[in-house]
Amino acid sequence: MNEVDTVDSSARNRFTRQGDRQRAIQEIVMSEGAVRIEQLAERFGISIMTVHRDLDELESRGLLRKSRGLATALSTSLIESSDVFRSSRQLAEKDALAHAAMEFIEPGQAIFMDDSTTIAHLVPLLSTKAPLTIITNVLPLMQQVSTIRGMSLLALGGNYYNWCSAFMGRMTNEAIANLKADVFVLSTSAVVDDVCMHQTLETIDTKRAMFDASAKRILLVDHTKFEKRALYALVPLTDFDVVIVDYKTDSSHVERLRAQGINVVVAPRVAPSTERRPAARPTQTGE
């Protein structure tokens, strides 16, 4: 082995160790929600500076963020957590919402699907209503829908955002404005004063474009969304044709929404024998 080969081998080993460590840090933070940077340094036997470099790399991929000495995957009113983190939460509730939503979808329809991880639970069910045309700005959904028999895929491009694995922005919204879909199925980051809320204006603009380009709008809301906050308003729940909540939602929310004339459907838990999980969403490393 010559000197060049030795250098190359050393570099490959270093990058492999770094990649393995970053994946392990990502798994810990996503499992615990938030971890102090000092604790990560102690756990991996590395310097604080090395932890910061690893977290900077993970943050650049939209997987987590650094905040006041913490590595965190949790959302705030200003920042949404990554889709990788969200896709592992409230699985049974999201599955129930997806099954209930399929009752409002008919063969032959054109359907907008947004970047929420709740909507990903629809994918394994779509074949039961084929043929369908699925319109989405979400890269993982494009990949999954393209493999389902009877599905036509209309993929929306634009500026790509790592944290949600989706395309948004002016190009995306202009493409949406030239379409007219039968149904828009979406979720939301938070429900505040019975209004759908999100953390970024880009998200609001793209969802609003899909909302305006659809004949029917169906909102899927798991019970945790009533406990969260976000900064920007999309539309009030009264603007939806159907609002589907999961079986853990407090009855006070259901009664309040119905008192406003909102068509609220409470999705029952899916029996274990039929419960399905969405296809895995790829991480930003492509694994």
C-alpha positions as CSV (number, residue, x, y, z in Angstrom):
1,M,0.0,0.0,0.0
2,N,1.5,3.4,-1.0
3,E,1.3,6.6,0.9
4,V,-1.7,7.9,-1.1
5,D,-3.6,4.7,-0.4
6,T,-2.8,5.0,3.4
7,V,-4.1,8.6,3.4
8,D,-7.3,7.7,1.5
9,S,-8.0,4.8,3.9
10,S,-7.5,7.0,6.9
11,A,-9.9,9.6,5.6
12,R,-12.5,7.0,4.8
13,N,-12.2,5.5,8.3
14,R,-12.6,9.0,9.8
15,F,-15.6,9.8,7.7
16,T,-17.2,6.5,8.6
17,R,-16.7,7.0,12.3
18,Q,-18.1,10.5,12.0
19,G,-21.1,9.3,10.0
20,D,-21.8,6.5,12.5
21,R,-21.5,9.0,15.4
22,Q,-23.8,11.5,13.8
23,R,-26.4,8.8,13.2
24,A,-26.2,7.7,16.8
25,I,-26.5,11.4,18.0
26,Q,-29.5,11.8,15.7
27,E,-31.2,8.7,17.1
28,I,-30.6,9.7,20.7
29,V,-31.9,13.3,20.2
30,M,-35.0,12.0,18.3
31,S,-35.7,9.4,21.0
32,E,-35.4,11.8,23.9
33,G,-36.6,14.9,22.2
34,A,-33.9,17.1,23.7
35,V,-30.4,16.4,25.1
36,R,-27.8,18.8,26.6
37,I,-24.7,19.2,24.4
38,E,-22.4,18.4,27.4
39,Q,-24.2,15.1,27.9
40,L,-23.6,14.1,24.3
41,A,-19.9,14.9,24.7
42,E,-19.7,12.7,27.8
43,R,-21.7,9.9,26.2
44,F,-19.5,9.7,23.1
45,G,-16.3,10.6,24.8
46,I,-15.6,13.5,22.4
47,S,-15.0,17.2,22.9
48,I,-17.7,19.9,23.0
49,M,-16.4,21.3,19.8
50,T,-16.8,18.0,18.0
51,V,-20.3,17.7,19.2
52,H,-21.0,21.2,17.9
53,R,-19.6,20.3,14.5
54,D,-21.7,17.1,14.4
55,L,-24.8,19.0,15.4
56,D,-24.1,21.7,12.8
57,E,-24.0,19.0,10.1
58,L,-27.3,17.4,11.3
59,E,-28.9,20.8,11.6
60,S,-27.9,21.7,8.0
61,R,-29.8,18.6,6.9
62,G,-32.9,19.7,8.8
63,L,-32.8,16.8,11.2
64,L,-32.5,18.7,14.5
65,R,-31.3,22.0,15.8
66,K,-29.1,23.5,18.5
67,S,-30.8,25.8,21.0
68,R,-29.3,27.2,24.2
69,G,-26.9,24.4,24.9
70,L,-29.4,21.8,23.8
71,A,-29.7,19.5,20.8
72,T,-33.4,19.2,20.2
73,A,-35.9,17.7,17.8
74,L,-39.0,19.2,19.3
75,S,-41.0,21.9,17.5
76,T,-41.6,25.4,18.8
77,S,-44.0,28.1,17.8
78,L,-41.3,29.3,15.3
79,I,-39.6,26.1,14.2
80,E,-41.2,22.8,13.1
81,S,-39.4,19.6,14.0
82,S,-38.1,17.5,11.1
83,D,-40.3,15.1,9.2
84,V,-38.0,12.3,10.3
85,F,-38.7,13.0,14.0
86,R,-42.5,13.6,13.4
87,S,-42.9,10.4,11.4
88,S,-42.1,8.4,14.5
89,R,-44.8,10.0,16.7
90,Q,-48.5,9.2,17.3
91,L,-48.4,6.3,14.8
92,A,-51.6,4.6,15.9
93,E,-53.5,7.9,15.9
94,K,-52.2,8.9,12.5
95,D,-53.2,5.5,11.1
96,A,-56.7,5.9,12.5
97,L,-57.0,9.3,10.8
98,A,-55.8,8.0,7.5
99,H,-58.3,5.1,7.5
100,A,-61.1,7.6,8.3
101,A,-60.0,9.9,5.5
102,M,-60.2,7.2,2.9
103,E,-64.0,7.2,3.4
104,F,-64.1,10.6,1.6
105,I,-61.9,9.6,-1.3
106,E,-63.4,8.1,-4.5
107,P,-61.8,6.4,-7.5
108,G,-60.9,8.8,-10.3
109,Q,-60.3,11.8,-8.1
110,A,-57.3,14.1,-8.3
111,I,-55.9,14.6,-4.7
112,F,-53.5,17.1,-3.3
113,M,-51.3,15.6,-0.5
114,D,-49.2,17.9,1.7
115,D,-46.0,17.5,3.6
116,S,-47.4,16.4,6.9
117,T,-46.3,13.0,8.2
118,T,-49.9,12.2,9.0
119,I,-50.7,12.2,5.3
120,A,-48.0,9.6,4.7
121,H,-50.2,7.1,6.4
122,L,-52.6,7.4,3.5
123,V,-50.1,5.9,1.1
124,P,-50.5,2.2,1.9
125,L,-54.3,2.6,1.6
126,L,-54.5,4.4,-1.8
127,S,-54.6,1.3,-3.9
128,T,-58.1,0.5,-2.5
129,K,-59.4,3.5,-4.3
130,A,-57.5,3.3,-7.6
131,P,-57.3,4.9,-10.1
132,L,-56.3,8.1,-8.5
133,T,-54.1,11.1,-9.5
134,I,-51.9,12.2,-6.6
135,I,-50.5,15.7,-6.6
136,T,-47.8,16.4,-4.1
137,N,-44.7,18.5,-3.4
138,V,-43.3,15.9,-1.0
139,L,-40.2,13.9,-2.2
140,P,-40.8,10.7,-0.2
141,L,-44.5,10.6,-1.2
142,M,-43.5,11.0,-4.9
143,Q,-41.2,8.0,-4.5
144,Q,-43.8,5.9,-2.7
145,V,-46.8,6.7,-4.9
146,S,-44.8,6.1,-8.1
147,T,-44.6,2.4,-7.1
148,I,-48.4,1.9,-6.5
149,R,-50.4,0.3,-9.3
150,G,-53.3,2.5,-10.5
151,M,-51.7,5.8,-9.3
152,S,-50.9,8.7,-11.6
153,L,-48.4,11.0,-10.0
154,L,-48.1,14.8,-10.6
155,A,-44.9,15.9,-8.9
156,L,-44.5,19.6,-7.9
157,G,-41.0,21.1,-7.9
158,G,-39.6,24.3,-6.6
159,N,-37.2,25.1,-3.7
160,Y,-36.3,22.0,-1.7
161,Y,-36.5,22.1,2.1
162,N,-34.6,19.4,4.0
163,W,-36.6,19.7,7.3
164,C,-39.8,18.6,5.6
165,S,-38.5,16.8,2.6
166,A,-40.7,18.9,0.4
167,F,-40.6,21.5,-2.4
168,M,-42.1,24.9,-1.6
169,G,-41.9,28.5,-2.8
170,R,-42.9,30.6,-5.8
171,M,-42.4,27.9,-8.5
172,T,-44.3,25.4,-6.5
173,N,-47.2,27.7,-5.9
174,E,-47.4,28.9,-9.5
175,A,-47.7,25.2,-10.6
176,I,-50.5,24.6,-8.1
177,A,-52.4,27.7,-9.3
178,N,-52.7,26.1,-12.7
179,L,-54.4,23.0,-11.3
180,K,-57.9,22.2,-10.0
181,A,-58.1,19.1,-7.7
182,D,-61.1,17.3,-6.3
183,V,-59.7,16.9,-2.8
184,F,-57.0,18.4,-0.6
185,V,-56.0,16.2,2.4
186,L,-53.7,17.9,4.9
187,S,-52.7,18.1,8.5
188,T,-51.5,21.1,10.6
189,S,-48.7,21.8,13.1
190,A,-51.1,23.3,15.7
191,V,-54.6,24.3,16.3
192,V,-54.9,27.6,18.1
193,D,-58.3,29.2,18.8
194,D,-59.7,26.7,16.3
195,V,-57.4,28.0,13.5
196,C,-54.8,25.9,11.6
197,M,-51.3,27.3,12.4
198,H,-47.8,26.6,11.0
199,Q,-44.3,27.8,11.8
200,T,-43.2,29.1,8.4
201,L,-44.7,31.4,5.8
202,E,-43.4,29.1,3.0
203,T,-45.6,26.3,4.4
204,I,-48.6,28.6,4.7
205,D,-48.2,29.8,1.2
206,T,-48.0,26.4,-0.4
207,K,-50.8,24.9,1.7
208,R,-53.0,27.9,0.9
209,A,-52.4,27.5,-2.8
210,M,-53.5,23.8,-2.6
211,F,-56.4,24.8,-0.5
212,D,-57.6,27.4,-3.0
213,A,-57.1,24.9,-5.9
214,S,-59.3,22.1,-4.4
215,A,-63.0,21.5,-4.4
216,K,-63.1,19.7,-1.1
217,R,-60.7,20.1,1.9
218,I,-60.2,17.5,4.5
219,L,-58.1,18.2,7.7
220,L,-56.6,15.4,9.7
221,V,-55.8,16.4,13.3
222,D,-54.3,14.2,16.0
223,H,-55.1,15.2,19.6
224,T,-51.6,16.6,20.3
225,K,-52.2,19.4,17.8
226,F,-54.7,21.1,20.2
227,E,-51.9,21.4,22.8
228,K,-49.3,23.0,20.5
229,R,-48.7,26.5,19.2
230,A,-47.3,28.0,16.0
231,L,-46.9,31.5,14.7
232,Y,-48.7,31.8,11.3
233,A,-52.4,31.2,10.6
234,L,-53.6,29.2,7.6
235,V,-57.4,29.1,7.8
236,P,-60.0,28.5,10.5
237,L,-61.4,25.0,11.0
238,T,-64.8,26.3,9.8
239,D,-63.4,26.6,6.3
240,F,-62.9,22.8,6.0
241,D,-65.5,20.4,4.5
242,V,-64.4,17.7,7.0
243,V,-62.3,17.8,10.1
244,I,-61.1,14.3,11.3
245,V,-59.8,14.0,14.8
246,D,-58.4,10.8,16.5
247,Y,-60.0,8.8,19.3
248,K,-57.8,10.4,22.0
249,T,-59.2,13.9,21.3
250,D,-60.9,15.4,24.3
251,S,-64.6,15.5,23.9
252,S,-64.6,19.2,24.8
253,H,-62.8,20.0,21.5
254,V,-65.2,17.8,19.5
255,E,-68.3,19.5,21.1
256,R,-66.9,23.0,20.6
257,L,-66.1,22.4,16.9
258,R,-69.5,20.8,16.2
259,A,-71.2,23.8,17.9
260,Q,-69.7,26.0,15.2
261,G,-71.2,23.8,12.5
262,I,-68.0,22.0,11.7
263,N,-68.3,18.5,10.3
264,V,-66.2,16.6,12.8
265,V,-65.4,12.9,12.4
266,V,-63.9,11.0,15.3
267,A,-61.6,8.3,13.9
268,P,-61.8,5.1,15.9
269,R,-58.7,3.1,16.6
270,V,-57.7,0.7,13.8
271,A,-57.8,-2.9,14.9
272,P,-54.3,-4.4,15.2
273,S,-55.0,-7.0,12.5
274,T,-55.6,-4.2,9.9
275,E,-53.4,-1.5,11.3
276,R,-50.7,-0.4,8.8
277,R,-47.8,1.9,8.9
278,P,-46.7,4.2,6.1
279,A,-43.7,3.4,4.0
280,A,-40.5,4.5,5.7
281,R,-39.5,8.1,4.9
282,P,-35.9,8.3,3.9
283,T,-33.5,10.2,6.0
284,Q,-31.6,13.2,4.6
285,T,-28.5,11.0,4.3
286,G,-30.4,8.9,1.7
287,E,-30.4,5.8,3.9
